[in-house]
């Protein structure tokens, strides 16, 4: 990271806050996966529950890795006074949450209308 010139500390700190926000989101997804596995055994059938939990855990891991890469790319862009990269994590999070909601809806639909 020693290349380029040191950016304004406010921008570096904003980049770190954004990184931490993504990490909080990843931890929330991981906590949701743990809660589903722990408390939803009587509501969700085992195979679908495991797919939902595994998907949330995978999404959590991908968000954590993506947050780290994004922090690094933004830090480099700041140091070299280049435009900031577009966030690739937002579509990933949206797609992952959509799949999780669809899976949960698929499982719970018969219970609501059955």
Biopython code that builds the backbone (N, CA, C, O; Angstrom):
import numpy as np
from Bio.PDB.StructureBuilder import StructureBuilder

atoms = [
    (1, "UNK", "N", (0.798, -1.191, 0.000)),
    (1, "UNK", "CA", (0.000, 0.000, 0.000)),
    (1, "UNK", "C", (0.837, 1.250, 0.000)),
    (1, "UNK", "O", (0.284, 2.348, -0.049)),
    (2, "UNK", "N", (2.122, 1.135, 0.052)),
    (2, "UNK", "CA", (2.996, 2.284, 0.132)),
    (2, "UNK", "C", (3.057, 3.090, -1.151)),
    (2, "UNK", "O", (3.639, 4.175, -1.158)),
    (3, "UNK", "N", (2.474, 2.597, -2.242)),
    (3, "UNK", "CA", (2.532, 3.320, -3.506)),
    (3, "UNK", "C", (1.503, 4.436, -3.515)),
    (3, "UNK", "O", (0.509, 4.390, -2.791)),
    (4, "UNK", "N", (1.752, 5.423, -4.329)),
    (4, "UNK", "CA", (0.839, 6.554, -4.416)),
    (4, "UNK", "C", (1.038, 7.493, -3.245)),
    (4, "UNK", "O", (1.972, 7.351, -2.456)),
    (5, "UNK", "N", (0.135, 8.457, -3.152)),
    (5, "UNK", "CA", (0.244, 9.411, -2.047)),
    (5, "UNK", "C", (-0.866, 9.151, -1.034)),
    (5, "UNK", "O", (-1.933, 8.640, -1.376)),
    (6, "UNK", "N", (-0.599, 9.505, 0.190)),
    (6, "UNK", "CA", (-1.569, 9.271, 1.262)),
    (6, "UNK", "C", (-2.823, 10.111, 1.018)),
    (6, "UNK", "O", (-2.728, 11.322, 0.822)),
    (7, "UNK", "N", (-3.990, 9.479, 1.028)),
    (7, "UNK", "CA", (-5.225, 10.241, 0.822)),
    (7, "UNK", "C", (-5.619, 10.998, 2.089)),
    (7, "UNK", "O", (-5.064, 10.785, 3.166)),
    (8, "UNK", "N", (-6.568, 11.865, 1.926)),
    (8, "UNK", "CA", (-7.133, 12.587, 3.067)),
    (8, "UNK", "C", (-7.643, 11.549, 4.078)),
    (8, "UNK", "O", (-8.361, 10.625, 3.698)),
    (9, "UNK", "N", (-7.283, 11.691, 5.341)),
    (9, "UNK", "CA", (-7.702, 10.702, 6.347)),
    (9, "UNK", "C", (-9.223, 10.520, 6.427)),
    (9, "UNK", "O", (-9.693, 9.436, 6.771)),
    (10, "UNK", "N", (-9.984, 11.552, 6.119)),
    (10, "UNK", "CA", (-11.448, 11.412, 6.153)),
    (10, "UNK", "C", (-11.926, 10.376, 5.154)),
    (10, "UNK", "O", (-12.847, 9.610, 5.436)),
    (11, "UNK", "N", (-11.291, 10.352, 3.970)),
    (11, "UNK", "CA", (-11.691, 9.382, 2.957)),
    (11, "UNK", "C", (-11.268, 7.972, 3.348)),
    (11, "UNK", "O", (-12.002, 7.010, 3.121)),
    (12, "UNK", "N", (-10.095, 7.855, 3.930)),
    (12, "UNK", "CA", (-9.636, 6.547, 4.400)),
    (12, "UNK", "C", (-10.559, 6.025, 5.494)),
    (12, "UNK", "O", (-10.924, 4.849, 5.494)),
    (13, "UNK", "N", (-10.936, 6.897, 6.424)),
    (13, "UNK", "CA", (-11.833, 6.477, 7.500)),
    (13, "UNK", "C", (-13.226, 6.139, 6.966)),
    (13, "UNK", "O", (-13.869, 5.214, 7.462)),
    (14, "UNK", "N", (-13.692, 6.873, 5.970)),
    (14, "UNK", "CA", (-14.984, 6.550, 5.358)),
    (14, "UNK", "C", (-14.923, 5.187, 4.676)),
    (14, "UNK", "O", (-15.879, 4.414, 4.735)),
    (15, "UNK", "N", (-13.795, 4.895, 4.029)),
    (15, "UNK", "CA", (-13.608, 3.594, 3.396)),
    (15, "UNK", "C", (-13.641, 2.485, 4.451)),
    (15, "UNK", "O", (-14.235, 1.430, 4.228)),
    (16, "UNK", "N", (-13.011, 2.724, 5.582)),
    (16, "UNK", "CA", (-13.014, 1.725, 6.659)),
    (16, "UNK", "C", (-14.411, 1.543, 7.246)),
    (16, "UNK", "O", (-14.799, 0.422, 7.573)),
    (17, "UNK", "N", (-15.167, 2.623, 7.382)),
    (17, "UNK", "CA", (-16.543, 2.505, 7.895)),
    (17, "UNK", "C", (-17.409, 1.695, 6.941)),
    (17, "UNK", "O", (-18.238, 0.893, 7.370)),
    (18, "UNK", "N", (-17.211, 1.912, 5.645)),
    (18, "UNK", "CA", (-17.963, 1.140, 4.667)),
    (18, "UNK", "C", (-17.593, -0.336, 4.752)),
    (18, "UNK", "O", (-18.467, -1.201, 4.693)),
    (19, "UNK", "N", (-16.309, -0.624, 4.890)),
    (19, "UNK", "CA", (-15.851, -2.004, 5.063)),
    (19, "UNK", "C", (-16.528, -2.631, 6.286)),
    (19, "UNK", "O", (-17.030, -3.752, 6.217)),
    (20, "UNK", "N", (-16.537, -1.908, 7.394)),
    (20, "UNK", "CA", (-17.139, -2.444, 8.615)),
    (20, "UNK", "C", (-18.648, -2.636, 8.470)),
    (20, "UNK", "O", (-19.213, -3.553, 9.066)),
    (21, "UNK", "N", (-19.299, -1.787, 7.691)),
    (21, "UNK", "CA", (-20.731, -1.964, 7.450)),
    (21, "UNK", "C", (-20.994, -3.259, 6.686)),
    (21, "UNK", "O", (-21.946, -3.980, 6.984)),
    (22, "UNK", "N", (-20.139, -3.551, 5.695)),
    (22, "UNK", "CA", (-20.285, -4.815, 4.966)),
    (22, "UNK", "C", (-20.014, -6.005, 5.878)),
    (22, "UNK", "O", (-20.683, -7.032, 5.769)),
    (23, "UNK", "N", (-19.051, -5.879, 6.768)),
    (23, "UNK", "CA", (-18.755, -6.963, 7.707)),
    (23, "UNK", "C", (-19.937, -7.167, 8.657)),
    (23, "UNK", "O", (-20.280, -8.306, 8.974)),
    (24, "UNK", "N", (-20.560, -6.087, 9.110)),
    (24, "UNK", "CA", (-21.755, -6.215, 9.961)),
    (24, "UNK", "C", (-22.873, -6.928, 9.222)),
    (24, "UNK", "O", (-23.572, -7.759, 9.802)),
    (25, "UNK", "N", (-23.049, -6.609, 7.946)),
    (25, "UNK", "CA", (-24.072, -7.276, 7.153)),
    (25, "UNK", "C", (-23.765, -8.764, 7.028)),
    (25, "UNK", "O", (-24.660, -9.601, 7.152)),
    (26, "UNK", "N", (-22.497, -9.091, 6.783)),
    (26, "UNK", "CA", (-22.105, -10.501, 6.688)),
    (26, "UNK", "C", (-22.345, -11.220, 8.010)),
    (26, "UNK", "O", (-22.809, -12.360, 8.019)),
    (27, "UNK", "N", (-22.034, -10.568, 9.123)),
    (27, "UNK", "CA", (-22.278, -11.175, 10.437)),
    (27, "UNK", "C", (-23.772, -11.360, 10.696)),
    (27, "UNK", "O", (-24.176, -12.352, 11.303)),
    (28, "UNK", "N", (-24.588, -10.420, 10.244)),
    (28, "UNK", "CA", (-26.036, -10.560, 10.407)),
    (28, "UNK", "C", (-26.554, -11.757, 9.615)),
    (28, "UNK", "O", (-27.401, -12.505, 10.103)),
    (29, "UNK", "N", (-26.051, -11.938, 8.400)),
    (29, "UNK", "CA", (-26.451, -13.101, 7.606)),
    (29, "UNK", "C", (-26.005, -14.395, 8.276)),
    (29, "UNK", "O", (-26.755, -15.371, 8.305)),
    (30, "UNK", "N", (-24.799, -14.405, 8.808)),
    (30, "UNK", "CA", (-24.308, -15.584, 9.517)),
    (30, "UNK", "C", (-25.159, -15.850, 10.760)),
    (30, "UNK", "O", (-25.498, -16.997, 11.048)),
    (31, "UNK", "N", (-25.499, -14.801, 11.487)),
    (31, "UNK", "CA", (-26.378, -14.958, 12.650)),
    (31, "UNK", "C", (-27.750, -15.481, 12.257)),
    (31, "UNK", "O", (-28.335, -16.294, 12.972)),
    (32, "UNK", "N", (-28.267, -15.018, 11.123)),
    (32, "UNK", "CA", (-29.542, -15.532, 10.627)),
    (32, "UNK", "C", (-29.464, -17.011, 10.296)),
    (32, "UNK", "O", (-30.387, -17.771, 10.590)),
    (33, "UNK", "N", (-28.362, -17.416, 9.684)),
    (33, "UNK", "CA", (-28.176, -18.835, 9.364)),
    (33, "UNK", "C", (-28.130, -19.670, 10.639)),
    (33, "UNK", "O", (-28.736, -20.740, 10.707)),
    (34, "UNK", "N", (-27.423, -19.188, 11.632)),
    (34, "UNK", "CA", (-27.329, -19.919, 12.905)),
    (34, "UNK", "C", (-28.699, -19.978, 13.585)),
    (34, "UNK", "O", (-29.072, -21.013, 14.136)),
    (35, "UNK", "N", (-29.444, -18.878, 13.551)),
    (35, "UNK", "CA", (-30.773, -18.856, 14.161)),
    (35, "UNK", "C", (-31.719, -19.826, 13.457)),
    (35, "UNK", "O", (-32.480, -20.536, 14.114)),
    (36, "UNK", "N", (-31.678, -19.860, 12.136)),
    (36, "UNK", "CA", (-32.532, -20.787, 11.393)),
    (36, "UNK", "C", (-32.183, -22.222, 11.752)),
    (36, "UNK", "O", (-33.074, -23.038, 11.990)),
    (37, "UNK", "N", (-30.911, -22.532, 11.792)),
    (37, "UNK", "CA", (-30.493, -23.898, 12.123)),
    (37, "UNK", "C", (-30.877, -24.260, 13.554)),
    (37, "UNK", "O", (-31.257, -25.399, 13.828)),
    (38, "UNK", "N", (-30.781, -23.309, 14.454)),
    (38, "UNK", "CA", (-31.043, -23.590, 15.867)),
    (38, "UNK", "C", (-32.534, -23.652, 16.189)),
    (38, "UNK", "O", (-32.974, -24.545, 16.913)),
    (39, "UNK", "N", (-33.314, -22.708, 15.657)),
    (39, "UNK", "CA", (-34.696, -22.565, 16.111)),
    (39, "UNK", "C", (-35.763, -22.979, 15.104)),
    (39, "UNK", "O", (-36.933, -23.057, 15.477)),
    (40, "UNK", "N", (-35.419, -23.246, 13.857)),
    (40, "UNK", "CA", (-36.439, -23.529, 12.845)),
    (40, "UNK", "C", (-36.525, -25.002, 12.483)),
    (40, "UNK", "O", (-37.096, -25.345, 11.448)),
    (41, "UNK", "N", (-35.978, -25.871, 13.304)),
    (41, "UNK", "CA", (-36.005, -27.301, 13.001)),
    (41, "UNK", "C", (-37.400, -27.868, 12.904)),
    (41, "UNK", "O", (-37.637, -28.777, 12.108)),
    (42, "UNK", "N", (-38.341, -27.356, 13.697)),
    (42, "UNK", "CA", (-39.707, -27.872, 13.689)),
    (42, "UNK", "C", (-40.565, -27.235, 12.594)),
    (42, "UNK", "O", (-41.655, -27.729, 12.303)),
    (43, "UNK", "N", (-40.096, -26.163, 11.993)),
    (43, "UNK", "CA", (-40.862, -25.460, 10.967)),
    (43, "UNK", "C", (-40.403, -25.844, 9.566)),
    (43, "UNK", "O", (-41.227, -26.066, 8.679)),
    (44, "UNK", "N", (-39.110, -25.921, 9.368)),
    (44, "UNK", "CA", (-38.553, -26.194, 8.044)),
    (44, "UNK", "C", (-38.079, -27.637, 7.952)),
    (44, "UNK", "O", (-37.490, -28.175, 8.890)),
    (45, "UNK", "N", (-38.345, -28.249, 6.813)),
    (45, "UNK", "CA", (-37.854, -29.607, 6.589)),
    (45, "UNK", "C", (-36.337, -29.571, 6.474)),
    (45, "UNK", "O", (-35.759, -28.581, 6.025)),
    (46, "UNK", "N", (-35.700, -30.663, 6.885)),
    (46, "UNK", "CA", (-34.241, -30.689, 6.999)),
    (46, "UNK", "C", (-33.507, -30.332, 5.705)),
    (46, "UNK", "O", (-32.630, -29.470, 5.748)),
    (47, "UNK", "N", (-33.817, -30.950, 4.544)),
    (47, "UNK", "CA", (-33.022, -30.605, 3.344)),
    (47, "UNK", "C", (-33.124, -29.131, 2.963)),
    (47, "UNK", "O", (-32.116, -28.497, 2.649)),
    (48, "UNK", "N", (-34.331, -28.589, 2.989)),
    (48, "UNK", "CA", (-34.490, -27.177, 2.618)),
    (48, "UNK", "C", (-33.857, -26.260, 3.655)),
    (48, "UNK", "O", (-33.265, -25.238, 3.308)),
    (49, "UNK", "N", (-33.981, -26.625, 4.932)),
    (49, "UNK", "CA", (-33.352, -25.825, 5.983)),
    (49, "UNK", "C", (-31.842, -25.796, 5.792)),
    (49, "UNK", "O", (-31.211, -24.747, 5.926)),
    (50, "UNK", "N", (-31.266, -26.958, 5.479)),
    (50, "UNK", "CA", (-29.820, -27.012, 5.282)),
    (50, "UNK", "C", (-29.391, -26.192, 4.072)),
    (50, "UNK", "O", (-28.350, -25.537, 4.112)),
    (51, "UNK", "N", (-30.174, -26.217, 2.996)),
    (51, "UNK", "CA", (-29.850, -25.408, 1.814)),
    (51, "UNK", "C", (-29.928, -23.920, 2.144)),
    (51, "UNK", "O", (-29.077, -23.134, 1.729)),
    (52, "UNK", "N", (-30.955, -23.550, 2.890)),
    (52, "UNK", "CA", (-31.106, -22.146, 3.268)),
    (52, "UNK", "C", (-29.953, -21.696, 4.161)),
    (52, "UNK", "O", (-29.385, -20.622, 3.958)),
    (53, "UNK", "N", (-29.614, -22.516, 5.141)),
    (53, "UNK", "CA", (-28.516, -22.185, 6.056)),
    (53, "UNK", "C", (-27.190, -22.130, 5.302)),
    (53, "UNK", "O", (-26.402, -21.205, 5.495)),
    (54, "UNK", "N", (-26.945, -23.120, 4.445)),
    (54, "UNK", "CA", (-25.690, -23.138, 3.681)),
    (54, "UNK", "C", (-25.604, -21.931, 2.753)),
    (54, "UNK", "O", (-24.536, -21.337, 2.604)),
    (55, "UNK", "N", (-26.724, -21.567, 2.130)),
    (55, "UNK", "CA", (-26.726, -20.399, 1.250)),
    (55, "UNK", "C", (-26.432, -19.111, 1.995)),
    (55, "UNK", "O", (-25.671, -18.271, 1.514)),
    (56, "UNK", "N", (-27.033, -18.951, 3.168)),
    (56, "UNK", "CA", (-26.770, -17.749, 3.962)),
    (56, "UNK", "C", (-25.326, -17.708, 4.447)),
    (56, "UNK", "O", (-24.702, -16.647, 4.476)),
    (57, "UNK", "N", (-24.800, -18.869, 4.826)),
    (57, "UNK", "CA", (-23.405, -18.906, 5.271)),
    (57, "UNK", "C", (-22.455, -18.599, 4.115)),
    (57, "UNK", "O", (-21.468, -17.885, 4.292)),
    (58, "UNK", "N", (-22.752, -19.139, 2.934)),
    (58, "UNK", "CA", (-21.924, -18.862, 1.758)),
    (58, "UNK", "C", (-21.996, -17.381, 1.393)),
    (58, "UNK", "O", (-20.977, -16.761, 1.092)),
    (59, "UNK", "N", (-23.196, -16.821, 1.422)),
    (59, "UNK", "CA", (-23.346, -15.396, 1.123)),
    (59, "UNK", "C", (-22.575, -14.550, 2.132)),
    (59, "UNK", "O", (-21.966, -13.544, 1.766)),
    (60, "UNK", "N", (-22.599, -14.950, 3.388)),
    (60, "UNK", "CA", (-21.845, -14.245, 4.425)),
    (60, "UNK", "C", (-20.346, -14.282, 4.136)),
    (60, "UNK", "O", (-19.659, -13.268, 4.254)),
    (61, "UNK", "N", (-19.848, -15.446, 3.759)),
    (61, "UNK", "CA", (-18.417, -15.573, 3.451)),
    (61, "UNK", "C", (-18.047, -14.749, 2.219)),
    (61, "UNK", "O", (-17.008, -14.089, 2.199)),
    (62, "UNK", "N", (-18.902, -14.787, 1.189)),
    (62, "UNK", "CA", (-18.626, -14.009, -0.027)),
    (62, "UNK", "C", (-18.644, -12.510, 0.259)),
    (62, "UNK", "O", (-17.819, -11.764, -0.268)),
    (63, "UNK", "N", (-19.582, -12.072, 1.089)),
    (63, "UNK", "CA", (-19.623, -10.649, 1.439)),
    (63, "UNK", "C", (-18.390, -10.230, 2.219)),
    (63, "UNK", "O", (-17.862, -9.138, 2.007)),
    (64, "UNK", "N", (-17.927, -11.084, 3.117)),
    (64, "UNK", "CA", (-16.718, -10.758, 3.884)),
    (64, "UNK", "C", (-15.514, -10.624, 2.963)),
    (64, "UNK", "O", (-14.747, -9.666, 3.065)),
    (65, "UNK", "N", (-15.354, -11.591, 2.063)),
    (65, "UNK", "CA", (-14.231, -11.534, 1.120)),
    (65, "UNK", "C", (-14.378, -10.342, 0.177)),
    (65, "UNK", "O", (-13.404, -9.642, -0.102)),
    (66, "UNK", "N", (-15.598, -10.114, -0.312)),
    (66, "UNK", "CA", (-15.835, -8.983, -1.201)),
    (66, "UNK", "C", (-15.596, -7.650, -0.523)),
    (66, "UNK", "O", (-15.103, -6.714, -1.153)),
    (67, "UNK", "N", (-15.938, -7.549, 0.757)),
    (67, "UNK", "CA", (-15.700, -6.309, 1.507)),
    (67, "UNK", "C", (-14.214, -6.025, 1.612)),
    (67, "UNK", "O", (-13.779, -4.881, 1.483)),
    (68, "UNK", "N", (-13.444, -7.069, 1.846)),
    (68, "UNK", "CA", (-11.991, -6.897, 1.942)),
    (68, "UNK", "C", (-11.413, -6.439, 0.601)),
    (68, "UNK", "O", (-10.602, -5.514, 0.548)),
    (69, "UNK", "N", (-11.838, -7.095, -0.477)),
    (69, "UNK", "CA", (-11.344, -6.712, -1.805)),
    (69, "UNK", "C", (-11.785, -5.296, -2.170)),
    (69, "UNK", "O", (-11.013, -4.528, -2.745)),
    (70, "UNK", "N", (-13.023, -4.957, -1.836)),
    (70, "UNK", "CA", (-13.510, -3.604, -2.141)),
    (70, "UNK", "C", (-12.717, -2.558, -1.364)),
    (70, "UNK", "O", (-12.340, -1.527, -1.922)),
    (71, "UNK", "N", (-12.462, -2.814, -0.083)),
    (71, "UNK", "CA", (-11.678, -1.870, 0.710)),
    (71, "UNK", "C", (-10.323, -1.641, 0.052)),
    (71, "UNK", "O", (-9.865, -0.504, -0.061)),
    (72, "UNK", "N", (-9.683, -2.726, -0.381)),
    (72, "UNK", "CA", (-8.365, -2.633, -0.999)),
    (72, "UNK", "C", (-8.419, -1.851, -2.310)),
    (72, "UNK", "O", (-7.565, -1.000, -2.558)),
    (73, "UNK", "N", (-9.420, -2.133, -3.152)),
    (73, "UNK", "CA", (-9.540, -1.440, -4.438)),
    (73, "UNK", "C", (-9.815, 0.050, -4.243)),
    (73, "UNK", "O", (-9.252, 0.884, -4.952)),
    (74, "UNK", "N", (-10.675, 0.383, -3.288)),
    (74, "UNK", "CA", (-10.980, 1.796, -3.029)),
    (74, "UNK", "C", (-9.756, 2.507, -2.464)),
    (74, "UNK", "O", (-9.464, 3.643, -2.839)),
    (75, "UNK", "N", (-9.042, 1.841, -1.564)),
    (75, "UNK", "CA", (-7.836, 2.449, -0.984)),
    (75, "UNK", "C", (-6.804, 2.741, -2.077)),
    (75, "UNK", "O", (-6.183, 3.804, -2.085)),
    (76, "UNK", "N", (-6.629, 1.796, -2.990)),
    (76, "UNK", "CA", (-5.688, 2.024, -4.105)),
    (76, "UNK", "C", (-6.153, 3.181, -4.983)),
    (76, "UNK", "O", (-5.350, 4.023, -5.386)),
    (77, "UNK", "N", (-7.455, 3.220, -5.279)),
    (77, "UNK", "CA", (-7.982, 4.306, -6.110)),
    (77, "UNK", "C", (-7.781, 5.658, -5.425)),
    (77, "UNK", "O", (-7.436, 6.640, -6.082)),
    (78, "UNK", "N", (-7.991, 5.712, -4.127)),
    (78, "UNK", "CA", (-7.776, 6.968, -3.397)),
    (78, "UNK", "C", (-6.313, 7.394, -3.450)),
    (78, "UNK", "O", (-6.012, 8.571, -3.650)),
    (79, "UNK", "N", (-5.416, 6.446, -3.273)),
    (79, "UNK", "CA", (-3.983, 6.773, -3.255)),
    (79, "UNK", "C", (-3.478, 7.233, -4.625)),
    (79, "UNK", "O", (-2.549, 8.037, -4.706)),
    (80, "UNK", "N", (-4.085, 6.727, -5.696)),
    (80, "UNK", "CA", (-3.634, 7.086, -7.048)),
    (80, "UNK", "C", (-4.562, 8.104, -7.711)),
    (80, "UNK", "O", (-4.431, 8.396, -8.900)),
    (81, "UNK", "N", (-5.496, 8.637, -6.932)),
    (81, "UNK", "CA", (-6.430, 9.656, -7.416)),
    (81, "UNK", "C", (-7.168, 9.211, -8.681)),
    (81, "UNK", "O", (-7.307, 9.962, -9.646)),
    (82, "UNK", "N", (-7.629, 7.975, -8.639)),
    (82, "UNK", "CA", (-8.436, 7.427, -9.733)),
    (82, "UNK", "C", (-9.901, 7.388, -9.299)),
    (82, "UNK", "O", (-10.196, 7.505, -8.110)),
    (83, "UNK", "N", (-10.818, 7.224, -10.251)),
    (83, "UNK", "CA", (-12.240, 7.096, -9.874)),
    (83, "UNK", "C", (-12.456, 5.842, -9.017)),
    (83, "UNK", "O", (-11.769, 4.834, -9.178)),
    (84, "UNK", "N", (-13.408, 5.931, -8.124)),
    (84, "UNK", "CA", (-13.694, 4.793, -7.256)),
    (84, "UNK", "C", (-14.376, 3.681, -8.055)),
    (84, "UNK", "O", (-15.179, 3.963, -8.943)),
    (85, "UNK", "N", (-14.064, 2.431, -7.747)),
    (85, "UNK", "CA", (-14.694, 1.314, -8.464)),
    (85, "UNK", "C", (-16.167, 1.178, -8.069)),
    (85, "UNK", "O", (-16.569, 1.549, -6.966)),
    (86, "UNK", "N", (-16.952, 0.641, -8.991)),
    (86, "UNK", "CA", (-18.364, 0.406, -8.699)),
    (86, "UNK", "C", (-18.492, -0.742, -7.702)),
    (86, "UNK", "O", (-17.682, -1.669, -7.726)),
    (87, "UNK", "N", (-19.485, -0.698, -6.836)),
    (87, "UNK", "CA", (-19.643, -1.774, -5.852)),
    (87, "UNK", "C", (-20.248, -3.024, -6.487)),
    (87, "UNK", "O", (-21.362, -2.985, -7.009)),
    (88, "UNK", "N", (-19.519, -4.115, -6.440)),
    (88, "UNK", "CA", (-20.018, -5.387, -6.965)),
    (88, "UNK", "C", (-20.774, -6.164, -5.895)),
    (88, "UNK", "O", (-21.437, -7.155, -6.200)),
    (89, "UNK", "N", (-20.681, -5.723, -4.645)),
    (89, "UNK", "CA", (-21.313, -6.453, -3.549)),
    (89, "UNK", "C", (-22.828, -6.263, -3.510)),
    (89, "UNK", "O", (-23.545, -7.158, -3.063)),
    (90, "UNK", "N", (-23.316, -5.135, -3.960)),
    (90, "UNK", "CA", (-24.748, -4.853, -3.870)),
    (90, "UNK", "C", (-25.563, -5.851, -4.696)),
    (90, "UNK", "O", (-26.523, -6.412, -4.167)),
    (91, "UNK", "N", (-25.228, -6.099, -5.966)),
    (91, "UNK", "CA", (-25.989, -7.110, -6.706)),
    (91, "UNK", "C", (-25.859, -8.509, -6.100)),
    (91, "UNK", "O", (-26.822, -9.276, -6.103)),
    (92, "UNK", "N", (-24.679, -8.844, -5.584)),
    (92, "UNK", "CA", (-24.487, -10.148, -4.950)),
    (92, "UNK", "C", (-25.398, -10.286, -3.736)),
    (92, "UNK", "O", (-26.047, -11.317, -3.562)),
    (93, "UNK", "N", (-25.451, -9.272, -2.911)),
    (93, "UNK", "CA", (-26.302, -9.307, -1.726)),
    (93, "UNK", "C", (-27.773, -9.379, -2.122)),
    (93, "UNK", "O", (-28.534, -10.147, -1.532)),
    (94, "UNK", "N", (-28.174, -8.600, -3.099)),
    (94, "UNK", "CA", (-29.569, -8.607, -3.540)),
    (94, "UNK", "C", (-29.963, -9.978, -4.080)),
    (94, "UNK", "O", (-31.036, -10.485, -3.754)),
    (95, "UNK", "N", (-29.114, -10.575, -4.893)),
    (95, "UNK", "CA", (-29.402, -11.898, -5.443)),
    (95, "UNK", "C", (-29.461, -12.950, -4.343)),
    (95, "UNK", "O", (-30.363, -13.787, -4.328)),
    (96, "UNK", "N", (-28.511, -12.909, -3.433)),
    (96, "UNK", "CA", (-28.495, -13.876, -2.335)),
    (96, "UNK", "C", (-29.718, -13.766, -1.450)),
    (96, "UNK", "O", (-30.297, -14.779, -1.058)),
    (97, "UNK", "N", (-30.117, -12.548, -1.133)),
    (97, "UNK", "CA", (-31.308, -12.355, -0.303)),
    (97, "UNK", "C", (-32.569, -12.787, -1.047)),
    (97, "UNK", "O", (-33.481, -13.352, -0.444)),
    (98, "UNK", "N", (-32.625, -12.527, -2.339)),
    (98, "UNK", "CA", (-33.769, -12.960, -3.136)),
    (98, "UNK", "C", (-33.895, -14.478, -3.112)),
    (98, "UNK", "O", (-34.991, -15.004, -2.922)),
    (99, "UNK", "N", (-32.795, -15.181, -3.301)),
    (99, "UNK", "CA", (-32.815, -16.645, -3.272)),
    (99, "UNK", "C", (-33.236, -17.145, -1.895)),
    (99, "UNK", "O", (-34.033, -18.078, -1.797)),
    (100, "UNK", "N", (-32.717, -16.542, -0.835)),
    (100, "UNK", "CA", (-33.076, -16.958, 0.528)),
    (100, "UNK", "C", (-34.564, -16.738, 0.795)),
    (100, "UNK", "O", (-35.220, -17.598, 1.383)),
    (101, "UNK", "N", (-35.095, -15.604, 0.371)),
    (101, "UNK", "CA", (-36.515, -15.322, 0.579)),
    (101, "UNK", "C", (-37.374, -16.281, -0.235)),
    (101, "UNK", "O", (-38.397, -16.759, 0.254)),
    (102, "UNK", "N", (-36.973, -16.568, -1.468)),
    (102, "UNK", "CA", (-37.730, -17.518, -2.284)),
    (102, "UNK", "C", (-37.718, -18.911, -1.668)),
    (102, "UNK", "O", (-38.748, -19.585, -1.649)),
    (103, "UNK", "N", (-36.572, -19.349, -1.166)),
    (103, "UNK", "CA", (-36.502, -20.655, -0.503)),
    (103, "UNK", "C", (-37.382, -20.686, 0.741)),
    (103, "UNK", "O", (-38.126, -21.644, 0.955)),
    (104, "UNK", "N", (-37.301, -19.661, 1.547)),
    (104, "UNK", "CA", (-38.123, -19.610, 2.755)),
    (104, "UNK", "C", (-39.609, -19.571, 2.394)),
    (104, "UNK", "O", (-40.420, -20.240, 3.036)),
    (105, "UNK", "N", (-39.967, -18.802, 1.382)),
    (105, "UNK", "CA", (-41.356, -18.753, 0.935)),
    (105, "UNK", "C", (-41.837, -20.081, 0.393)),
    (105, "UNK", "O", (-42.978, -20.477, 0.632)),
    (106, "UNK", "N", (-40.978, -20.771, -0.333)),
    (106, "UNK", "CA", (-41.310, -22.091, -0.867)),
    (106, "UNK", "C", (-41.611, -23.069, 0.257)),
    (106, "UNK", "O", (-42.522, -23.890, 0.147)),
    (107, "UNK", "N", (-40.859, -22.981, 1.315)),
    (107, "UNK", "CA", (-41.045, -23.885, 2.449)),
    (107, "UNK", "C", (-42.281, -23.508, 3.260)),
    (107, "UNK", "O", (-43.027, -24.385, 3.695)),
    (108, "UNK", "N", (-42.500, -22.232, 3.463)),
    (108, "UNK", "CA", (-43.581, -21.796, 4.343)),
    (108, "UNK", "C", (-44.936, -21.676, 3.649)),
    (108, "UNK", "O", (-45.964, -21.650, 4.326)),
    (109, "UNK", "N", (-44.963, -21.604, 2.335)),
    (109, "UNK", "CA", (-46.217, -21.442, 1.597)),
    (109, "UNK", "C", (-47.239, -22.529, 1.939)),
    (109, "UNK", "O", (-48.389, -22.199, 2.230)),
    (110, "UNK", "N", (-46.864, -23.812, 1.917)),
    (110, "UNK", "CA", (-47.857, -24.844, 2.263)),
    (110, "UNK", "C", (-48.389, -24.697, 3.695)),
    (110, "UNK", "O", (-49.543, -25.035, 3.957)),
    (111, "UNK", "N", (-47.587, -24.210, 4.596)),
    (111, "UNK", "CA", (-48.041, -24.041, 5.987)),
    (111, "UNK", "C", (-49.053, -22.898, 6.105)),
    (111, "UNK", "O", (-49.957, -22.953, 6.940)),
    (112, "UNK", "N", (-48.906, -21.870, 5.278)),
    (112, "UNK", "CA", (-49.822, -20.741, 5.339)),
    (112, "UNK", "C", (-51.134, -21.038, 4.613)),
    (112, "UNK", "O", (-52.196, -20.577, 5.031)),
    (113, "UNK", "N", (-51.059, -21.798, 3.538)),
    (113, "UNK", "CA", (-52.234, -22.050, 2.699)),
    (113, "UNK", "C", (-52.594, -23.533, 2.655)),
    (113, "UNK", "O", (-53.113, -24.003, 1.643)),
    (114, "UNK", "N", (-52.339, -24.259, 3.695)),
    (114, "UNK", "CA", (-52.576, -25.701, 3.657)),
    (114, "UNK", "C", (-53.435, -26.203, 4.698)),
    (114, "UNK", "O", (-53.699, -27.404, 4.756)),
]
sb = StructureBuilder()
sb.init_structure("model")
sb.init_model(0)
sb.init_chain("A")
sb.init_seg("    ")
for serial, (resi, resn, name, xyz) in enumerate(atoms, 1):
    if name == "N":
        sb.init_residue(resn, " ", resi, " ")
    sb.init_atom(name, np.array(xyz, "f"), 0.0, 1.0, " ", f" {name:<3s}", serial, name[0])
structure = sb.get_structure()
